[in-house]
Amino acid sequence: MDAQYTAITGSGYNGSENYCVAYPNYYQSDVFPETGSATETVKGVYVTNNVWAYQAIINGDSYASAFGGANGDEPDYFRIRAIGYNENNEASDTTYFYLADYRFENNTQDYVVTDWQYFDLSVLGAVSKIRFSVEGSKTNENGLVTPAYFCMDNFNGDAPDQAPIVTNTTSVHLLESDNEATVNLLDLVTDPDNEDSEIVFSIESGDNTDVADFNITDSTLTVTRTEGNHGNTTLNIQATSNGLSVNFEIPVTVDEDIDLAPVVTNTTSVHLLESDNEATVNLLDLVTDPDNEDSEIVFSIESGDNTDIADFNITDSTLTVTRTDDNHGSTTLNIQATSNGLSVNFEIPVTVDVITGIENIESMNVSCYPNPCSDYIYVNKAENASYKIISVNGAIVSEGKILSNDNFRINTRNIKQGVYQLMIVTPTSVKTLKLIRE
């Protein structure tokens, strides 16, 4: 009958010589607080199978077949029940520990306990006693037929330290425009019984670590692009806490770094009016580099079909158009923007008005209203004159003849909102007014 009084482990927890064999079949197995207090919260106890019960579970006996039956599909189980009692000796809560469990749909998950495992009893709260019993699926009219034995040791001992566990997964993808990516590894792993801050991470392996630089500082993984490298790898990361570890994988993809040429984002034109000597254009308002600093773009004038009409110069990113003597006319500048060896070309139309010698006489008694305007303006005292409405970048958006001296209506409905110049020109004078289109 040695099996009746022997743990399946052959010794107590951690190899100790002494342990308890419980037989709660006909007698209650009650455990009381050792401190003598009315109630106490018990942390837990280490339990394992008794040899006799284990043999019946694995091989069956004269009372019942082996657990799982001939094909392993019978949903058998053998478990410990622990009932907590309060200070009034009333049952307050119950918890269970399975010494054998064959109820899984996948038979490979069926198990029988063969080592000392921790039975958490703290869930019962403060108790005056704990009553242990056993239950199982193998029964007859008299009750349980599996030998009602189990073994206990290290009562009210601490639970064993647990390894960190993986709670989430992620991957890293460095796009063409990305130089670096970071991952907070504490978003992926936790330690169930220690502070997460105590977890130490290390890179154990990767099948192609040349695709980038990999570094872990504290709990942050940093993936940094290295020049000319790209491809895929899978990092094997180890998380260690209190000497226990878990490994997990992070797939990494690094796209090839293909430099992009600058792109044109806007257009403009230059119009030197008769009274203008110079105009400037910020070329960075027209072009951007999608993957480098715009300050690195170099601009140059490649061609123009009539560059004698003015002086053209680019300093840094500013194009300057300067009137020369009596030259006038139109041209189209071809500008090249270059960054990191890649270029884009774009055009800027330029118009330089002729200087007629007519004075700009601000004393002309010309008026217009309403100003600001919306659909129309009315011009007074400008008979036999012509008009031009000119945008801030020199483009003529409307022009025509003024046919009456009083309340001549000019349609401004199709002009965009903004600030304009209204130029009134007579054979002997020019009057310029500021016009606001709302």
C-alpha positions as CSV (number, residue, x, y, z in Angstrom):
1,M,0.0,0.0,0.0
2,D,3.0,2.3,-0.4
3,A,1.2,4.0,-3.3
4,Q,-1.6,5.1,-0.8
5,Y,0.8,7.2,1.1
6,T,3.2,8.4,-1.6
7,A,3.3,11.6,-3.7
8,I,3.7,11.0,-7.5
9,T,6.8,13.2,-7.2
10,G,8.5,10.8,-4.7
11,S,9.2,13.7,-2.3
12,G,7.8,16.9,-0.9
13,Y,7.9,20.3,-2.5
14,N,11.5,21.4,-3.4
15,G,12.7,17.8,-2.4
16,S,11.6,18.1,1.2
17,E,11.2,14.8,3.2
18,N,7.8,15.7,4.8
19,Y,4.5,16.4,3.2
20,C,0.8,15.7,3.9
21,V,-1.3,13.0,2.3
22,A,-5.0,14.0,2.4
23,Y,-7.8,11.5,2.3
24,P,-11.0,13.5,2.5
25,N,-13.3,10.8,1.3
26,Y,-15.1,9.9,4.6
27,Y,-13.6,12.6,6.9
28,Q,-13.5,16.3,6.5
29,S,-10.0,17.7,5.9
30,D,-10.1,21.0,7.6
31,V,-7.2,23.4,8.0
32,F,-7.2,26.2,10.6
33,P,-5.1,29.4,10.8
34,E,-1.9,28.8,12.7
35,T,-1.8,32.2,14.2
36,G,-4.8,31.7,16.4
37,S,-6.6,34.7,15.0
38,A,-10.3,34.5,14.2
39,T,-9.7,34.7,10.4
40,E,-6.7,34.9,8.1
41,T,-6.1,35.1,4.4
42,V,-4.2,32.0,3.3
43,K,-1.8,32.6,0.3
44,G,-1.9,29.1,-1.1
45,V,-0.6,25.5,-0.9
46,Y,1.5,23.3,-3.2
47,V,-0.4,20.1,-4.3
48,T,0.2,17.1,-6.4
49,N,-1.3,13.7,-7.2
50,N,-1.0,10.7,-4.9
51,V,0.5,7.6,-6.6
52,W,-2.6,5.4,-6.1
53,A,-4.9,8.1,-7.6
54,Y,-2.4,8.6,-10.5
55,Q,-2.3,4.9,-11.3
56,A,-6.1,4.8,-11.4
57,I,-6.3,7.8,-13.7
58,I,-3.7,6.5,-16.1
59,N,-4.4,2.8,-16.1
60,G,-7.9,2.4,-14.7
61,D,-8.7,-0.2,-12.0
62,S,-11.4,-2.7,-11.0
63,Y,-13.8,0.2,-10.4
64,A,-13.4,2.3,-13.6
65,S,-11.6,2.6,-16.9
66,A,-8.6,4.9,-17.5
67,F,-9.4,8.6,-17.9
68,G,-10.5,9.5,-21.4
69,G,-11.7,6.0,-22.2
70,A,-10.5,3.8,-25.0
71,N,-10.4,6.6,-27.6
72,G,-9.4,9.4,-25.2
73,D,-12.7,11.4,-25.8
74,E,-14.4,10.8,-22.4
75,P,-14.5,14.2,-20.5
76,D,-13.1,12.9,-17.2
77,Y,-11.6,15.0,-14.4
78,F,-10.3,14.8,-10.9
79,R,-10.1,17.9,-8.8
80,I,-9.6,19.4,-5.3
81,R,-12.4,21.6,-3.9
82,A,-11.5,24.1,-1.2
83,I,-14.2,25.9,0.7
84,G,-13.5,28.9,2.9
85,Y,-15.5,29.6,6.1
86,N,-15.9,32.9,7.8
87,E,-15.7,33.7,11.5
88,N,-19.3,32.5,11.9
89,N,-18.3,29.1,10.5
90,E,-20.4,29.8,7.4
91,A,-19.2,28.8,3.9
92,S,-18.1,32.0,2.2
93,D,-16.4,31.0,-1.1
94,T,-15.1,28.0,-3.1
95,T,-12.2,27.4,-5.4
96,Y,-10.9,24.4,-7.4
97,F,-7.7,22.8,-8.5
98,Y,-7.7,20.1,-11.3
99,L,-5.3,17.2,-10.6
100,A,-6.4,15.7,-13.9
101,D,-8.5,17.2,-16.7
102,Y,-9.6,15.3,-19.9
103,R,-12.4,17.6,-20.9
104,F,-10.7,19.4,-23.7
105,E,-11.9,19.1,-27.3
106,N,-8.3,18.6,-28.4
107,N,-7.1,15.5,-26.6
108,T,-3.5,16.7,-26.8
109,Q,-4.4,19.2,-24.1
110,D,-5.5,16.6,-21.6
111,Y,-3.2,16.4,-18.6
112,V,-2.5,14.7,-15.2
113,V,-0.4,16.7,-12.6
114,T,2.9,14.9,-11.9
115,D,4.8,17.7,-10.1
116,W,4.1,20.1,-7.3
117,Q,1.9,23.0,-8.4
118,Y,0.6,26.0,-6.6
119,F,-3.1,26.1,-5.6
120,D,-4.0,29.8,-5.0
121,L,-6.2,30.1,-1.9
122,S,-6.0,33.8,-1.4
123,V,-9.2,34.1,-3.6
124,L,-11.1,32.8,-0.6
125,G,-10.3,35.9,1.4
126,A,-10.0,36.0,5.2
127,V,-11.2,32.6,6.5
128,S,-11.5,30.8,9.9
129,K,-10.8,27.5,8.2
130,I,-10.5,25.8,4.8
131,R,-12.2,22.5,4.1
132,F,-10.7,20.3,1.4
133,S,-12.5,17.6,-0.5
134,V,-12.1,15.8,-3.9
135,E,-14.5,15.4,-6.8
136,G,-14.4,13.6,-10.1
137,S,-16.2,12.2,-13.1
138,K,-15.6,8.5,-12.2
139,T,-18.5,7.7,-9.9
140,N,-21.0,5.0,-9.1
141,E,-24.1,4.8,-6.8
142,N,-21.9,5.1,-3.8
143,G,-20.0,8.2,-5.1
144,L,-16.5,8.8,-6.3
145,V,-14.5,5.7,-7.3
146,T,-11.2,7.3,-8.1
147,P,-8.9,6.9,-5.0
148,A,-9.7,10.1,-3.0
149,Y,-6.1,11.0,-2.2
150,F,-4.0,14.0,-2.9
151,C,-0.8,15.5,-1.4
152,M,-0.1,18.9,0.1
153,D,3.0,20.8,1.2
154,N,4.3,24.2,2.1
155,F,0.9,25.4,3.3
156,N,0.5,29.2,3.2
157,G,3.8,29.4,1.2
158,D,4.5,31.9,-1.5
159,A,3.6,31.3,-5.2
160,P,6.4,30.4,-7.5
161,D,7.8,33.3,-9.6
162,Q,6.3,33.4,-13.1
163,A,8.1,34.2,-16.3
164,P,7.0,37.3,-18.3
165,I,4.2,36.6,-20.7
166,V,3.6,38.0,-24.2
167,T,0.4,40.0,-24.3
168,N,0.6,41.6,-27.8
169,T,2.4,41.4,-31.2
170,T,3.7,44.0,-33.6
171,S,5.9,44.5,-36.6
172,V,8.1,47.2,-37.9
173,H,8.0,48.6,-41.5
174,L,10.4,51.4,-42.5
175,L,8.9,53.0,-45.5
176,E,11.1,54.7,-48.2
177,S,10.9,58.0,-46.5
178,D,11.5,56.6,-42.9
179,N,14.9,56.6,-41.3
180,E,13.9,55.2,-37.9
181,A,11.2,53.5,-36.0
182,T,10.8,52.6,-32.3
183,V,8.8,50.0,-30.4
184,N,7.9,50.1,-26.7
185,L,8.5,46.5,-25.8
186,L,6.5,46.9,-22.6
187,D,3.4,47.2,-24.8
188,L,4.1,43.6,-25.9
189,V,5.2,41.8,-22.6
190,T,4.2,42.0,-18.9
191,D,5.4,40.3,-15.8
192,P,2.4,38.8,-13.9
193,D,4.1,38.9,-10.4
194,N,6.8,41.6,-10.6
195,E,7.1,45.2,-11.8
196,D,7.3,45.4,-15.6
197,S,10.1,47.9,-15.1
198,E,12.3,45.0,-14.0
199,I,12.0,43.2,-17.3
200,V,15.3,43.2,-19.3
201,F,15.1,42.8,-23.1
202,S,17.8,41.5,-25.4
203,I,18.0,40.7,-29.1
204,E,18.7,37.0,-29.4
205,S,18.8,36.5,-33.1
206,G,17.7,37.7,-36.5
207,D,17.8,36.0,-39.8
208,N,19.1,39.1,-41.7
209,T,20.3,41.7,-39.3
210,D,22.2,43.6,-42.0
211,V,19.0,45.3,-43.2
212,A,19.2,47.9,-40.5
213,D,20.7,48.8,-37.1
214,F,18.9,47.3,-34.1
215,N,19.3,48.6,-30.6
216,I,17.4,48.2,-27.3
217,T,17.7,50.9,-24.7
218,D,15.7,50.2,-21.5
219,S,12.5,48.9,-23.0
220,T,12.6,50.6,-26.4
221,L,13.6,48.8,-29.5
222,T,15.0,51.2,-32.2
223,V,15.3,50.2,-35.8
224,T,17.5,52.6,-37.8
225,R,18.0,52.6,-41.6
226,T,21.6,52.0,-42.8
227,E,22.7,53.4,-46.1
228,G,22.0,51.2,-49.1
229,N,20.4,48.4,-47.1
230,H,16.9,47.1,-47.3
231,G,15.0,43.8,-47.0
232,N,13.2,41.6,-44.4
233,T,14.2,40.0,-41.1
234,T,12.6,38.6,-38.0
235,L,14.0,39.6,-34.7
236,N,13.9,37.1,-31.8
237,I,13.6,39.1,-28.6
238,Q,14.1,37.7,-25.1
239,A,12.3,39.3,-22.1
240,T,13.8,38.2,-18.7
241,S,12.6,39.0,-15.2
242,N,13.9,37.4,-12.0
243,G,15.8,34.8,-13.9
244,L,12.8,33.7,-16.0
245,S,12.4,34.4,-19.7
246,V,10.1,34.4,-22.6
247,N,11.0,34.8,-26.3
248,F,8.9,36.5,-29.0
249,E,9.4,37.6,-32.5
250,I,9.1,41.0,-34.3
251,P,9.0,40.9,-38.1
252,V,10.9,43.9,-39.7
253,T,10.7,45.2,-43.3
254,V,13.0,48.0,-44.6
255,D,11.9,49.4,-48.0
256,E,14.6,50.5,-50.5
257,D,15.5,54.1,-50.0
258,I,14.8,55.7,-53.5
259,D,15.5,59.4,-53.5
260,L,12.7,61.5,-55.0
261,A,13.1,64.5,-57.2
262,P,11.6,67.9,-56.2
263,V,8.0,68.5,-57.2
264,V,6.2,71.6,-58.5
265,T,3.4,72.5,-56.1
266,N,2.4,75.9,-57.5
267,T,2.7,78.3,-60.5
268,T,3.1,82.0,-60.9
269,S,4.0,84.8,-63.4
270,V,5.8,88.1,-63.2
271,H,4.4,91.4,-64.6
272,L,6.5,94.6,-64.4
273,L,4.1,97.5,-64.8
274,E,5.2,100.7,-66.3
275,S,6.0,102.1,-62.8
276,D,7.8,99.0,-61.6
277,N,11.6,98.6,-61.7
278,E,11.8,95.2,-60.0
279,A,9.9,92.1,-58.9
280,T,10.9,89.1,-56.8
281,V,9.6,85.5,-56.5
282,N,10.3,83.1,-53.7
283,L,10.8,79.9,-55.6
284,L,10.3,77.7,-52.5
285,D,6.6,78.8,-52.8
286,L,6.5,76.9,-56.1
287,V,8.7,73.7,-55.4
288,T,9.3,71.3,-52.6
289,D,11.4,68.2,-52.0
290,P,9.3,65.3,-50.6
291,D,12.2,63.5,-48.9
292,N,14.9,66.2,-48.2
293,E,15.0,69.6,-46.7
294,D,13.7,72.3,-49.1
295,S,16.7,74.4,-48.1
296,E,18.9,72.0,-50.0
297,I,17.2,72.8,-53.4
298,V,19.4,74.7,-55.9
299,F,17.6,76.8,-58.5
300,S,19.0,77.8,-61.9
301,I,17.7,79.6,-65.0
302,E,18.0,77.1,-67.9
303,S,16.5,79.2,-70.7
304,G,14.2,82.0,-71.8
305,D,13.0,82.8,-75.3
306,N,13.6,86.6,-74.9
307,T,15.9,87.3,-71.9
308,D,16.9,90.8,-73.2
309,I,13.7,92.3,-71.8
310,A,15.1,92.4,-68.3
311,D,17.9,91.2,-66.0
312,F,17.1,87.8,-64.3
313,N,19.0,86.6,-61.3
314,I,18.5,83.8,-58.7
315,T,20.1,84.2,-55.2
316,D,19.5,81.3,-52.9
317,S,15.8,80.6,-53.6
318,T,14.8,84.1,-54.8
319,L,14.3,85.0,-58.4
320,T,14.7,88.8,-59.1
321,V,13.5,90.4,-62.3
322,T,14.9,93.9,-62.9
323,R,13.9,96.4,-65.6
324,T,16.8,97.4,-67.9
325,D,16.6,100.8,-69.7
326,D,13.7,101.0,-72.2
327,N,13.4,97.2,-72.7
328,H,10.0,95.6,-72.6
329,G,8.2,92.6,-73.9
330,S,7.4,89.0,-72.8
331,T,9.4,85.8,-72.2
332,T,9.0,82.5,-70.4
333,L,11.8,81.5,-68.1
334,N,12.6,77.8,-67.7
335,I,13.8,77.2,-64.1
336,Q,15.5,74.0,-62.9
337,A,15.2,72.9,-59.3
338,T,17.8,70.3,-58.2
339,S,18.2,68.4,-54.9
340,N,20.5,65.4,-54.2
341,G,21.2,65.1,-58.0
342,L,17.5,64.9,-59.1
343,S,15.8,67.8,-60.9
344,V,12.5,69.2,-62.0
345,N,11.9,72.0,-64.5
346,F,9.1,74.5,-64.5
347,E,8.2,77.8,-66.3
348,I,7.5,81.3,-65.2
349,P,6.0,83.7,-67.7
350,V,7.4,87.3,-67.5
351,T,5.9,90.5,-69.0
352,V,7.6,93.9,-68.9
353,D,5.4,96.8,-69.8
354,V,6.8,99.7,-72.0
355,I,7.5,103.0,-70.3
356,T,5.3,105.6,-72.1
357,G,6.4,108.7,-70.3
358,I,2.9,109.3,-69.0
359,E,3.0,110.6,-65.5
360,N,1.1,108.8,-62.7
361,I,-1.1,111.7,-61.6
362,E,-2.6,110.9,-58.2
363,S,-4.5,114.2,-58.3
364,M,-6.9,112.9,-61.0
365,N,-10.4,113.2,-59.6
366,V,-11.3,109.6,-60.4
367,S,-13.2,107.5,-57.9
368,C,-14.7,104.0,-57.6
369,Y,-17.2,102.4,-55.3
370,P,-18.0,100.1,-53.5
371,N,-14.6,99.2,-52.3
372,P,-14.3,96.5,-51.0
373,C,-16.5,95.1,-53.8
374,S,-18.2,91.9,-54.8
375,D,-19.9,91.7,-58.1
376,Y,-19.5,95.2,-59.5
377,I,-17.6,98.5,-59.1
378,Y,-18.7,101.9,-60.4
379,V,-16.1,104.4,-61.8
380,N,-16.7,108.1,-62.0
381,K,-15.0,111.0,-63.9
382,A,-12.9,108.8,-66.1
383,E,-14.6,109.1,-69.5
384,N,-12.6,108.0,-72.6
385,A,-10.1,106.2,-70.3
386,S,-9.2,102.5,-70.1
387,Y,-8.8,100.4,-67.0
388,K,-6.8,97.4,-65.9
389,I,-7.3,95.3,-62.7
390,I,-4.0,93.8,-61.8
391,S,-3.2,91.1,-59.2
392,V,-0.4,91.4,-56.6
393,N,1.8,89.1,-58.8
394,G,1.3,91.4,-61.9
395,A,-1.3,89.4,-63.7
396,I,-4.0,91.4,-65.5
397,V,-7.3,89.8,-64.5
398,S,-9.6,92.3,-66.2
399,E,-9.3,95.2,-68.6
400,G,-11.4,97.4,-71.0
401,K,-12.6,100.8,-72.0
402,I,-14.5,103.3,-69.8
403,L,-17.4,104.6,-71.9
404,S,-19.1,107.1,-69.6
405,N,-18.1,109.7,-67.2
406,D,-20.5,108.8,-64.4
407,N,-21.1,105.4,-62.7
408,F,-19.5,103.3,-65.4
409,R,-20.0,99.7,-64.2
410,I,-17.2,97.2,-64.3
411,N,-18.0,93.5,-63.6
412,T,-15.8,92.0,-60.9
413,R,-17.9,88.9,-60.2
414,N,-15.4,86.5,-61.8
415,I,-12.4,87.9,-59.9
416,K,-11.1,85.9,-57.0
417,Q,-11.1,87.4,-53.5
418,G,-8.0,89.4,-52.8
419,V,-6.2,92.7,-53.1
420,Y,-5.7,94.3,-56.6
421,Q,-4.6,97.5,-58.3
422,L,-7.2,99.4,-60.4
423,M,-5.3,101.3,-63.0
424,I,-7.1,104.1,-64.9
425,V,-5.3,105.3,-68.0
426,T,-6.1,108.4,-70.0
427,P,-4.1,109.8,-72.9
428,T,-2.3,112.1,-70.5
429,S,-2.3,110.5,-67.1
430,V,-2.5,107.3,-65.0
431,K,-4.4,106.9,-61.7
432,T,-3.8,103.8,-59.6
433,L,-6.3,102.8,-56.9
434,K,-6.2,99.9,-54.4
435,L,-9.1,97.6,-54.9
436,I,-10.3,94.9,-52.5
437,R,-12.5,92.0,-53.8
438,E,-14.4,90.3,-51.0
